[in-house]
Amino acid sequence: MEQKELLEKLNKFTRRELTEDEVYIFTVTLCDNEIDRDNECFSRKSLEEMAEKFIGVTGIFDHDPKGGNQTARLFCTEVVEEDRENSVGEKYAYLKGYAYMVRTSSNADLISEIDGGIKKEISVSCSAEKQVCSICGADRRVKACRHVKGRKYDGKKCFVTLDGISDAYEWSFVAVPAQVCAGVTKKSMEDTADEGEIPEQDEQEKRAELESKIRRALMLKDGSKKAAELFENVKDMLEISELEELGKNLAVGKTPKNFADDNSAYMMRGL
């Protein structure tokens, strides 16, 4: 895409027409259709849906939804297909985004870090209406199944496909990526629906999965070391429903009021 065309698309989001010298334009790989470290992946259809919904969406840091964290904005997206297959034998594709920042003295260091490859990993936050099990085809947002993500059944690895993207919230610069190939970390804990009664033999796997996601969310929050240590001390006291609630709140940047209180032995109260 030529610079003139990029500027035309960019200026649809500005109050006045900005020149090439006033803006910094960079591209990001938002997500792909490869299985990530959480044993989840986006379908090709989902990538197409996100390509439309992420246009105009703001870029922030660590999924912290404060106005002061707004850093950049996407003004154009496209799904790019490569001449290779992903790990499940489908054509590999990824969602490419074109973002811009207005050059100022306050973001000069950030621009240098982007150019230098320091600020690189990107995470997307969106809502998926379906979470489909690769083994039995069950939609986990409607009904739970007995299959555990990451475990193999008859030689086939279980993973969940995220489909039906209904909303795009934001994209963030983060430090810990989940998607290996795209260098992207997505948030999906806020999209976890009530899966009903959990089979008894799967409770340990469910608890371990929730605890792992909560640890990841805490790692991405500034000053979270104290909170992470507290979580390790009290996690065994929490019910699965409480772990789910904590995960949902952390996913949208909300932290329990008494989370960092050393005297709080049961931090879930008051959420």
TORZAKOL-720075 format. One record per atom (N, C-alpha, C, O, CB): x, y, z; residue in one letter. Coordinates in steps of 0.1 Angstrom, whole numbers, plus 5000, padded with zeros to 4 digits. Glycine has a CB too. Example, Ala and Ser with C-alpha at 12.3 -4.5 7.8 and 13.67 -1.06 7.14 Angstrom:
// residues 2
513249435078A512349555078A513249675078A514249675085A511349555090A512849785071S513749895071S512950005079S513450115080S514149945057S
END
This chain:
// residues 271
500849885000M500050005000M500950135000M501850145008M499050005012M500650224991E501550344990E501250435001E500150435007E501250404976E502150525004Q502050625015Q500850715013Q500250745023Q503350705016Q500650755001K499450844999K498150775002K497350845009K499450884984K498050654999E496850575002E496650555017E495550565023E496750444995E497850535024L497850515038L497350645045L496550635054L499250475043L497850755041L497450885047L495950915045L495350965054L498350995041L495450875033E494050895031E493150815040E492250865045E493750865016E493550695043K492850605052K492950655066K492050655074K493250465051K494150695070L494450745083L493650875086L493150885097L495950775084L493650965077N492951085080N491451085081N490751185084N493251185069N490850965079K489450945081K489150945097K488050955101K488950815075K490250925104F490050925119F490651045126F490651045139F490850795124F491051145119T491551265125T490551385123T489751385114T492951305119T490751485131R489851605131R490351705120R489551775114R489851675144R491651695116R492151765105R493151675098R493551575103R492951895110R493451715086E494351635077E495751645082E496351755083E494251675062E496351525085L497651525090L498651485079L498251425069L497851415101L499851545079T500851515069T501751395072T501751355084T501651645067T502551355063E503451245065E504451275076E504751175084E504151205052E504851395077D505851435088D505251435102D506051425111D506451565084D503951445103E503351455116E502951325122E502751315134E502051535114E502951215114V502551085119V503650985118V504550985110V501351045112V503550885127Y504350765126Y503450645123Y502550615131Y505150745140Y503750575112I502850465108I503650335109I504850325105I502450485093I503050235115F503750105117F502749995115F501550015117F504450095130F503149875112T502249765110T502449665121T503549645127T502549695096T501349595125V501449495135V500749365130V499749375123V500749545148V501149255135T500449125133T499649105146T500049085157T501549005131T498349125144L497349115155L497148975160L497148955172L496049185151L496948885151C496648745155C496748655142C496748705131C495348725162C496748525144D496748435133D495848315136D495148315146D498148385130D495848215127N495048095128N495847975133N495447865130N494248065115N496848005140E497747895146E497247865160E496847955167E499247935145E497447745165I497147715179I498247785188I499447775185I497247555181I497747845198D498647925207D498947845219D498647735221D498048055210D499747915228R500147845241R499047815250R499147735259R501147935248R497847875248D496647845256D495847735250D494747705254D495847965258D496447675239N495647575231N494347625226N493347555226N495447445240N494447745220E493247805214E493747865200E494947885199E492647915223E492747885191C493147945179C491948015173C490747985176C493747845169C492148105164F491048175157F490848105143F491848055137F491448325154F489648095139S489348035126S489648135116S489748255119S487847985125S489748095103R489948185092R488748285091R488948405089R490048115079R487548235094K486348325094K486548435104K486148545102K485148245096K487048395116S487248495127S488148605123S487948715127S487648425139S489248565116L490248665111L489548765102L489848885104L491348595104L488648725094E487948815085E487048905093E486949025090E487148735074E486348845103E485448925111E486249035119E485749145120E484648835121E487448995124M488249085132M488849195123M489049315127M489349015139M489149165110A489649265101A488749385100A489149495099A489849195087A487449355100E486449465099E486249535112E486149655113E485049405094E486249455123K485849515136K487049595143K486749675151K485449405145K488249555139F489449625145F489849755139F490649825144F490649535145F489249795128I489549925122I489050035131I487850035135I488849935107I489950125134G489550235143G489750205158G489550295166G488150275141G490150085161V490350045175V491650105181V492650105174V490249895177V491650145193T492750205200T493750105205T493349985208T492350295211T495050135205G496150055211G496550105224G496750225226G497250045201G496650025234I497050065248I498249975253I498849905245I495850055257I498449975266F499449895272F498849795282F498049835290F500549985279F499249665281D498949565290D497449555293D497049515304D499649595303D496549585284H495149575285H494549655297H493549625302H494749425287H495249765300D494849855311D493949965304D494550055298D496049915319D492649955306P491750045299P491650185304P490550235306P490349985298P492750255306K492750385311K492950485299K493750445290K493750415322K492250595299G492450685288G493850725286G494350755274G491550805290G494650745297G496050785296G496950675289G498050715285G496550815309G496450555288N497250455281N497050445266N497650365259N496850315287N496150525261Q495850525246Q497150575239Q497650675242Q494650615242Q497650485230T498950515224T498950525209T499550615204T499850405228T498050445203A498050445188A496650405184A495750375192A499050345182A496350405171R495050365166R495250285152R496050325144R494150485164R494450185151L494450115138L493550185128L492450225131L493949965140L494050205116F493250275106F493050185094F492250225085F493950405102F493650065093C493449975082C493849835086C494849825094C494250025070C493249735081T493549595084T493449515071T492749555062T492749535096T494049395071E493849305060E494349165065E495249145073E494749345048E493649065060V494048925063V495048875052V494748885040V492748825063V496148835057V497248795048V497448645048V497448585059V498648865051V497448575037E497548435036E498948395030E499448455020E496448375027E499648305037E500948265033E500848125026E499948045028E501948265044E501948095018D501947965011D502547855019D503547795016D502847984998D501847835030R502247725039R501047685048R500047765048R503447765048R501047575055E499947535063E500247555078E501447555082E499747385061E499247575086N499447575100N499447435106N499447345098N498247665107N499547425119S499747295125S498547195124S498747075127S500047315140S497447245120V496247155118V495947135103V494947085099V495047215125V496947175094G496747145080G495947245072G495647215061G496147015079G495647355078E494847465071E495847565065E496947575070E493847525080E495447645056K496247745050K496547855061K495647905067K495547815038K497847875063Y498147975074Y497848115069Y498048155058Y499747965077Y497148185079A496748325076A496948405089A496848355100A495348335071A497148535087Y497248625099Y496548755096Y496348795085Y498648645103Y496148825107L495548955106L496549065107L497249085118L494448975116L496749145097K497749255097K497049385099K496049415093K498549255084K497649465108G497049595111G497949705108G499149695110G496549605125G497449825103Y498249945101Y497850045112Y496650085113Y497950005086Y498750085120A498550175131A499250305129A500250315122A498850105144A498750405136Y499450535136Y499550605149Y498650575158Y498850625125Y500550685151M500650775163M500950915157M501650925147M501750725173M500551015164V500951145161V502351175168V502451155180V499851255166V503251215160R504651235166R504651355176R504251465172R505651265154R505051325188T505251425198T506551395206T507151295204T504051425208T506951495214S508151475222S507951365232S508851295236S508551605229S506651345237S506451245247S506451095242S506651005250S505051275253S506251075229N506250935224N507550905216N507550805209N505050905216N508450995216A509650975208A510450855212A510950775204A510651095209A510550825225D511150705230D510450585226D511050485223D511350715245D509150585227L508350465223L508550435208L508650315205L506850495226L508550535200I508850515185I510150445183I510350355175I508750645178I511150495191S512550435190S512550295194S513150205188S513550515198S511750265205E511650125209E510950035200E511249915198E510950115223E509950085193I509250005182I510149985171I510349865166I507950085177I510850085166D511850065155D512949975159D513449905151D512350205151D513349975172G514449895176G514049745180G514849665184G515149955188G512749715179G512349585182G512149555196G511949435200G513249485176G512149655205I511949635219I510449615222I509949525228I512549745227I509649715218K508149705219K507649635206K507649695195K507549855220K507349515208K506949425196K505749345198K504849345189K508149335193K505649275209E504549175211E503149255212E503049355219E504749095223E502149195206I500849255205I499849155210I499949035207I500449305191I498849205218S497749125223S496449185219S496249305220S497849105238S495449105215V494149155211V493149115222V493249005228V493749105198V492149205224S491049175233S489749185225S489449285219S491049275245S489049065224C487849065216C486848965222C487248895232C488149025202C485648955217S484648865222S484248765212S483948795200S483348945226S484348635215A484048525206A482748455211A482648415223A485248425206A481848445202E480548385206E480648235207E479848175214E479448425196E481548175200K481748025200K483147985204K484148045200K481347965187K483247875212Q484547815216Q484347665213Q483847595222Q484847845231Q484847625202V484547495197V485647395200V486847415196V484247495182V485347285206C486247175209C486747105196C485847065188C485747075219C487947085194S488447025182S488246875182S488346805171S489947045181S487946815194I487746665194I486246625192I486046535184I488146615208I485346695199C483946655197C483046755191C481946725187C483346625211C483646875188G482846975181G481847055190G481047135185G482146915170G481947035203A480947095212A481347245214A482547275215A480947025226A480347335215D480547475217D480647485233D479547475239D479447565211D481747515238R481947525253R481247635259R481047645271R483347525256R480747735251R480047845257R478547805259R477847865266R480047965247R478147695253V476847645254V476747525264V475847515272V476247605241V477647425262K477647305270K479147255272K479947255262K476847195263K479447215284A480747165287A481047035280A480046955279A481047165302A482247005277C482646865272C483746815281C484246895289C483046865257C484046685280R485046625289R486446645284R487346595291R484646485291R486646695273H488046705267H488746825273H488246925275H487946715252H490046795276V490946895282V491846955272V492546875264V491746835294V491947085271K492847145261K494247105263K494747105275K492647305262K494947075253G496347035254G496546885255G497646835253G496947105265G495546815259R495646665261R495346605247R494646655239R494646615272R495946485245K495746415233K494746305234K494746225244K497146355228K493946285224Y492846185224Y493046105211Y492846165200Y491446245225Y493345975212D493645895200D494645965191D494545965179D492345875192D495646025197G496746085190G496446225185G497346295179G497046005178G495246285187K494946415183K494846515195K494246485205K493546415176K495546625194K495646725204K494346805205K493846845195K496846815202K493846815217C492646895219C492947045220C493847085227C491946855232C492247125212F492347265213F490947325210F490047255206F493347325202F490847455213V489547525211V489647635200V490547715200V489147585224V488747625191T488647725180T487747835184T486547815187T488247665167T488147965184L487348085187L486748125174L487348165165L488248195194L485348135175D484648175163D483548265166D483048275177D484048045156D483048335156G481948435158G482348555166G481848575177G480748365164G483248635160I483748755168I482648855167I482348915157I485048805161I482148895179S481048985180S481549125183S480749225181S480048945191S482749145189D483249275193D484749275194D485349175197D482549325206D485349395191A486749405193A486949525202A486449635200A487449435179A487649495214Y487749595224Y488949685223Y488849805222Y487749535238Y490149625222E491449695221E492549605217E492349485217E491749775234E493749655214W494949575212W496049645221W496049765223W495349565197W496949565226S497849615235S499349565232S499549465226S497549565249S500249655236F501649615237F501749535250F501449585261F502649745237F502349415249V502549335261V503949275261V504649285252V501449225262V504249205272A505549135273A505548985270A506548925266A506149165286A504448925273V504348775273V503348735262V502148735265V503948725287V503748695251P502848645240P502348505242P503048425247P503548665226P501148485237A500548345238A500748285224A501048165223A499148345242A500448355213Q500648305200Q502048315195Q502648425194Q499748385190Q502648195193V504048185191V504448245177V505348335176V504548045191V503748215167C504148255153C503848405151C504648475145C503348175143C502748455156A502348595154A502948685165A502848805163A500848605153A503448625175G503848715186G502748785193G502948905197G504948805182G501548725194V500348795199V499848725211V499848605212V499348795188V499448805221T498748755233T497248795232T497048915232T499348795246T496348705232K494948745232K494348725246K494748635254K494148675221K493248795249K492548775261K491248715258K490548765249K492348915268K490948605264S489648545262S488948505275S487848455274S489848425254S489548535286M488948495299M487648565301M486648515307M489848525310M487448695296E486248765298E485148705289E483948745292E486448915294E485448625280D484448565271D483948425276D483148365270D484948545257D484548375287T484148245292T482748255297T482448325306T485148205304T481948165292A480548165296A480348055307A481247985310A479648135284A479148055312D478847955322D478747815316D477847795308D477447985330D479747735319E479747605312E478947495320E479047375316E481247565311E478147535330G477347445337G478147355346G479247395350G476647355327G477647245349E478247155359E479547095353E479447045342E477247045364E480647095361I481847035356I481946895360I481846865372I483047125361I482246805351P482446665355P483446655366P484546715365P482846575343P483246565376E484146565388E485546535384E486446595390E483646455397E485746445374Q487146405371Q487946525364Q489146515363Q487146285362Q487146625359D487846735352D488046855361D488546955356D486946765340D487646855373E487646965382E489147015384E489447135384E487046945396E490046915386Q491446955387Q492047025375Q492747125376Q492246835391Q491646975363E492147035351E491547175349E492247265345E491746945339E490247185353K489647315351K490247415361K490547535357K488147305355K490547375373R491147465383R492547505379R492947625380R491147395397R493347405374A494647435369A494647535358A495547625357A495347305365A493747515349E493647605337E493347745341E493947845337E492647555327E492347765351L491947895356L493147965363L493348085361L490747885365L493847885372E494947935379E496047985370E496648085372E495447835389E496247915359S497347945350S496948075343S497848165341S497447835339S495748095339K495248225332K495348335342K495748455338K493848205327K495048315354I495048425364I496548465366I496848585367I494448385377I497448365367R498848405369R499348485357R500048585359R499748275370R498948445345R499348525333R498848665334R499548765331R498848455320R497548685338A496948815338A497648905349A497949015347A495448805342A498048845360L498748915371L500148955366L500649065370L498848835383L500848865358M502148905353M502149025344M503049105344M502748785346M500949045337L500849155328L500449285334L500449385328L499949115317L500149285347K499749405354K500949465361K501649395368K498549375364K501049595360D502149665366D502049655382D500949655388D502149815363D503249625388G503249615402G502449505408G501949505419G502749745408G502449395400S501549285404S502249175412S501649075416S500949215392S503549185415K504349085422K503749055435K503548945439K505849125423K503349155443K502749145456K501449075455K501148985463K502649275463K500649105445A499349045443A499448905438A498748815443A498549125432A500448875430A500748735426A501048645437A500648535438A501848735415A501948695446E502348615458E501048595467E500948485472E503448685466E500248695468L499048675476L498148565470L497548485477L498248805478L497948575457F497148475450F497648335453F496848245455F497148505435F498948305452E499448175455E499148135469E498948015471E501048175452E499048225478N498848185492N497348155495N497048075504N499148305501N496448205487V494948185490V494248115479V493048085481V494348325491V494848075468K494148015457K493447885460K492347855455K495147985445K494047805470D493347685473D492147705481D491347615483D494347595481D491947825486M490747855494M489547895485M488447905490M491047965504M489847925472L488847975463L488047865456L488647765452L489448075453L486747885454E485947795446E486247815432E486747925428E484447805450E485947725423I486147735409I485347855404I485847935395I485647615401I484147875409S483347995404S483948125408S483848225400S481947985411S484648125419E485348245423E486648275415E486948385412E485748235438E487348165411L488448175402L488048225389L488648315383L489148035400L486848185384E486348225371E485948375372E486248455363E485048155367E485348415383E485048565385E486248645385E486348755379E484248585397E487348605392L488548675393L489248685379L489748795376L489548605403L489148575372G489748585358G489048685349G489748755342G489648445352G487748685350K486948775342K487348925345K487449005337K485448755344K487448955358N487749085363N489149135359N489349245354N487549105378N490049045360L491449075356L491549095341L492349175337L492448965361L490749015334A490849025319A490349165314A490849205303A489948925313A489549235321V489049365317V489749475325V489349595325V487549375319V490849435332G491649545339G491049575353G491549675359G491649665331G490149495358K489549525371K490249445382K490349315380K488049505372K490749495393T491349425404T490549445416T490149555419T492849475406T490349335424P489649345437P490249455445P491449475446P489649215444P489449535452K489849645460K490849605471K491849675474K488749715467K490749485477N491549445488N492649345483N493249275491N490749375499N492949345470F493749245464F495249255469F495849145473F493849255449F495749375471A497149395475A497249405490A498349435495A497749515468A496149385497D496249395512D496849265518D496249165517D494849425518D497949285525D498549165531D497649095541D497848975543D499849205538D496749165547N495849105557N494649045551N493848985558N495449215567N494549055538S493348995531S493648845528S494448815519S492949075519S492948755535A493148615532A492148565522A492248445518A493048535545A491148645519Y490048595510Y489748705501Y488648765502Y488848545518Y490548735491M490548855483M489348865474M489048975468M491748865475M488548755472M487448755462M486348835468M485448885460M487048615459M486148845481R485048915487R485049065482R486049125482R485048905502R483849115479G483649255475G483849275460G483849395456G484649335483G484049175452L484249195438L482949245432L482849275420L484649065430L
END
